[in-house]
């Protein structure tokens, strides 16, 4: 897609068009009616919609083509043509004019957009970032939920084709929320093509782009993609590595004293058993996106249960308040963990040998306690580090001067190093 045929260029055109928003509403109504009726053409009832809006064919003329004529032609336009970009951007603009409120409404809108992108020539998913900016976050979450359900066979109306289209949209988006969703999905889906698309979305070599000189249409449309400008932007041709990371929140590193106490009391084991049960039985997830700039770090995260968002949170840490930002080494605190495991196993074996000779107390219970101690420490180490390291990924740890630390797991090492390099050196 050339800059002249980009959603940003269309939004610029609509911003100066006397009937830009009216045309967006017509396309929005026609497209959603087609999605509701599962029609692959958009011209049904078009004449009535145009009359109701008080428009004529001449009013629909733009430098990208005539909107009404494009709706009448429907799927006859070739991929990448100016009129297809025009209709896609008008539909996205229509969504921006009447944005969905709440997860249920976002889910319905996302399903309609994915269906239209799959079975018609109007793919508004490619223009969501440009038309809605940060307000597209909820829709990207809904798109990711559709990918998950379609991969599980729970959305026959979209099927595998819809899952591939939705995954491609997540891959093509410059939104940190879309990348975070792709990162949380990549290890869940089973379809190899969908997984490949999602893996590309979170690869360290990708960076968002924006057409030069593009601006949003009207006051409602925010700048697309990363939403950055100036030195902080990621324009095409910028050789710098991306400053955005997508992964999942994990418990921040524990100090040696806290680690020993938690392991000795069995709390460490109980914590991980509960966490594993929540992850596999309740589909508990905490996807997050981190944006790093020379001015500070922004962490956007949410809590999910059964694929539904329970809470969203955004934290900004100015660089002056950031005590430490590091990528953990391959096996941090290996000596401490090994010592805890050896101590626990040694205690268990030693007590077992003394069982026959000890008549007082309960050495069996003492031995079981030591075993819990060792197993909890080993499980904490394994879940925190071994799996991540085996997949060639790492954990990024952010420690502010005040308040709790933040740890983001499942990050590509090269991407982590490149993003952290944007912070000024002390």
C-alpha positions, 0 to 999 in steps of 0.5 A: 500500500503506497502512502497515497493509498493509505488509510491516513491519506484517506482520513486527510481527504475526509477531513476536508470533505464536506460530507466526509462523516455522512459518507462514513455513516452510510458505509458503516450502515451498509457494511454492518447490514451486510454482515448481519445478513451474511451478504457478500455484497454491500449494495442492498438498500444502498439507494435508501441509505443515500436518500436518507442521508441527503446525499447525491452521487456527486456528493460522494466523489473523492480523489480515491473514487466515488464512494457510492459507485464503489459500494455498488461495484462491491467485490469487483475491485482489486486488492490494494486499489484506491477504492478498496482502501477508501471503503475500508477507511470509511468503515473504520471512520464510521466505527470511530463515530459510533464506538462500541462501549463495553466488551460485549459491544466490542465483541459484536463489532469485531466479529462483524469487521472480521466477517466483512474482511473475510468474505467481502472486499472491505477490510476495515481492520487495516484502518482501525489504528488510523481511525481510532488510535488508542481507542482501538485497544478494546477492538483488538482484544475482541479480535484476539478473542475471536482468533482464540474461539475460532481456533477452538472451533467455536466460531463456525461462521468465521472458521479458519479463514476468519482466524487467519484474517484476524491474525493477519490484522493483529500482525499488521497493527502497530498498536501495542495492545494488538502486539500484546494480544498476539504475544498471549495467543502465539502459544495457545493456538494450534493452527500453524498458519495462525501461529506463524502470523502471530509469531511474526507480530511479536518478532523483534524485527517489526516496527510500526510505520506511518505515512509521512505527513498523515493526520487523523480525520476530524477531532475524533480520529487519533493518530494511528499506530504507535501514536508517537511523533518526532524523535519518539516516532517509528517512521519507515527508514528509522534504523532504530530498534522498536521501543515496545515489548509485548509479553505477560506480567510475572511476579517480580524477582524476590529477595534471598530472605523472602525466597527462603522464608516462602520456600521454608513455610510452603507458601511458595509451593502453594502460590505456584499450584494456585497460579498453575490451576488458574492458568490452565483451568480458569485461563487466567492471563495477564498480558502486558505491553511496555513502551520505553522511551528516553523519558520513561516507561509506560506499562499497559496491562490487563487481567483476563479470566476465561478470555474476558477482561476483568481489569485494565491498568496503565502505569507510567514510570518517569525515567527520574523515578526508575531505579533499575531496568534490566534484562535478567541473565539466563539463570539468575540466582542459580546458586541460591536456588540450588542451595535451597533444593539441596538443603531441602532434599538433604534434610528429607533424606537425613530425616528418613534415615533417622526415622527408625531411631527417632521415637519422639516427635514426628520426623515423617512430617518434618521430612515432608515439610523439607520436601515441600520446601525443596519442591517449592523452590525448584518449581519457582525456579523452573516456572520463572526461568527454565521455560523462558530460557528454553524458548530463547526469551527472557524477563525484563524487570523494572524497579521504580524508586518507590512502589512495587517492581514490574516484571514482563516475561516471554520477551525476545532477548534481542528486542529487550536489549534494543528497547532498554537501550533507549533509556538514558545511561546513568 
